[in-house]
Amino acid sequence: MTRRFLFVLGSSRSDGNTELLARRAAEQLPEDVEQQWIDLSEQPLPDFEDLRHDSDHVRPTEGNVGLLFDATVAATDIVIASPLYWYTLSAPAKRYLDYWSGWLRTPGVDFKKTMAGRTLWGVTALSDHEPSVADPLIGALNNSAAYMGMRFGGVLLGNGSKPGDVLNDTGALTRAKTFFQGEAPLARFPFEG
């Protein structure tokens, strides 16, 4: 399968620090790697309604839910680009992952099996200079990947608060140059040590 990256932008600000950092990392991908960018502020998902146990499920085909579903199952690599909001994922990024719960029951897809072996990545900008404050966001992505049997490429962290600040984080820009290189390991839950 040819590599195909889906970048899911979860910021409430266009061209924010997280998106700038994600685009710097994406510039390093080979030209033959397909990229699809979906900005959740422009393609918002409705509130997720958990109908796992009491509804017939159908493959989403219309609107933003259909767009994100199709883009997700077509991707070999999914990049959640979410600023660190209150020490975790933004609400739009978390809502996107909530939809995965419903997609697990989509007939004819076997979403979990389809996603197994693919790679989940994260990109985030935080205003704190202590990277450990992003541990809840990193844990959420790692554990989601582990549950799905996916690989986890880690999270590219950058520092920035005001628009454009991340472009002054030379360490983050250096890490962005090689972030998507190499094969990511299979994700493991922390208790699997």
N, C-alpha and C positions, 0 to 999 in steps of 0.2 A: 504494500500500500504506500503510495507516495505521501510524504509528510504534508500535512495540512494543518496549519495553526488557526485556531479560533481565539481571538482576543476579545474578552468580555469586559467592557469598561464599566466600572461600578461607581464612578464619582458623580457628585452632583455639580461639578464644575468642568466645563469643556477645557481641553488643553491644560488640565491641572498637572501637578507634579508627578502623580502616578502615571498618567497617560504619557507624559514626556519621557519618563524613564522607560516605560514599556516600548515606546517607539524607538528609542535608542537601542534597546536590546534587539528589537525586530529588524533593525537595519543590518544587523550582522548575519541574519539568516541567508542561506544561499538563494539565488534568484529563482531557482526551480521549486522552492517551497512556497506553496500557496498560503496566503494570509487572508483571513476574513476578520473584520473589525466590527463589533456590534456595541454601540454605546447605549447602555440601559436607560440613560436619561432621554434619548431620542426614540428608543424602542422599548418603552417600559412594559413590564409584566404586571398583570393585575395581581392583587393580593392572592396568595396561594391558599386554596381551600383543600384541606386534607380529606379526600374521599376514598382513601385506599381500601376501606373495608365495607363501603356501602354504596358503591356505584359501578355501573358499567364503564369500562375505560375504552377510549378510542384514541387513535393516533391523532395528535394535534396537527391540523393542516392549515389553519388560518391565523392571521394576525401575528402578533409578536411571539406568542407561545409557539406557533407552528414554525416561524422563522428560527427561533432559538433551538427548538427541538431538532430540526433538520440540520442546522449548523453544528450542533453538538454531536450528533451521531455521525456526521461526515468528517469530523476532525480527528486527527491522530494525536494532536496536542491542544490542550485547552489552557489558556492563560487567563486567570482571574486577576484583573488589574483593579484593585480596590484600595483606596486610601485607608489608612488606619483610623477608623471612627470609633471612639470610645473603646479602644484596645482590641477591636475585632473588625470583621468585614463590614462594609457599608450595608445598609438595608437593601438596596437593589441587588447587590452581589449575593447576599444571603438569600434573598427571595429566589434568585436564579437557582441556587443549590437546592432550595426547598422544592422546586419543580422536579428535581431529579427523583424525589420520593414518589411523585405521581407517575413519572415516566417508567419507574420500575415495573409498573403494572400495565404498560401499553401492550396490547396484544400484537403478536407477530414481530416484536422487536427484540425482546430479551435484553433490555437496556443494560442490565448489569454485566451480562456476558459480552455484549457489544463493546462496552467501555473497558473491560478488563484488558490489561496490557498497554493501554494508551497512557499518555502522560498528562498529569495535572501540574501546572506551574502557578506561581503567584508573583505579583509585582505590587509593591506598596510604598507609599511615601508616608513618613511619620514626622511629626514636628519635634519629638523627643530625641535627645542624643544618645539615649540608652536603648539599644536594639532589643533588649529582652522584653520591653513593653509590647512588642509585636508577637510574643509567644502565643497568645490566644488565637490570633489570626492564623499563624503558621500551623498551630495544632488543629484548627478547624479544617484547613485544607489537607493536611497530611492524613488526618483521620478519615476524611471523606474519600480520599484516594485509596486508603487501606481498605475501607469497607467495599469499595467498588472493584478491588483487585487491580488498581491502576498503579502506574509508576508515579513517583513524586519527585519533581525536579527542584523543589525548594522554593524559597521566596527571595526575590531580588529586593533588597531594602534600600531606600534612599531617604535622605533627610531634606525636608522642605515644608514650609508653612505657606508663605506668600507665593503667588503664582510665579513659576520660573525658578524658585529657590533651588530645586533639585539639580539644576544645571551647574550649580556651584559645588555640588558634592562630587569631588573628583574620584573618591573611592567608589561610589555607586556607578559613576560613568565608566570606570575601569572594569568593574564587575559586569556591567551590561554587555561589554564587548565579547565576553565568553559565556554568558549565562546559559544560552540555549545549546551549547556544545556538549557533546558526549551523550551517553545514554544514562538516563535517570534510573535509580534503583527502584525496585518494587516497594511500594509504601508499606510500612508496618505500623501497627498500633504501638504506643509506648510500652504496653505491658508484654509485648512480644519480644522485647529487648533484643 
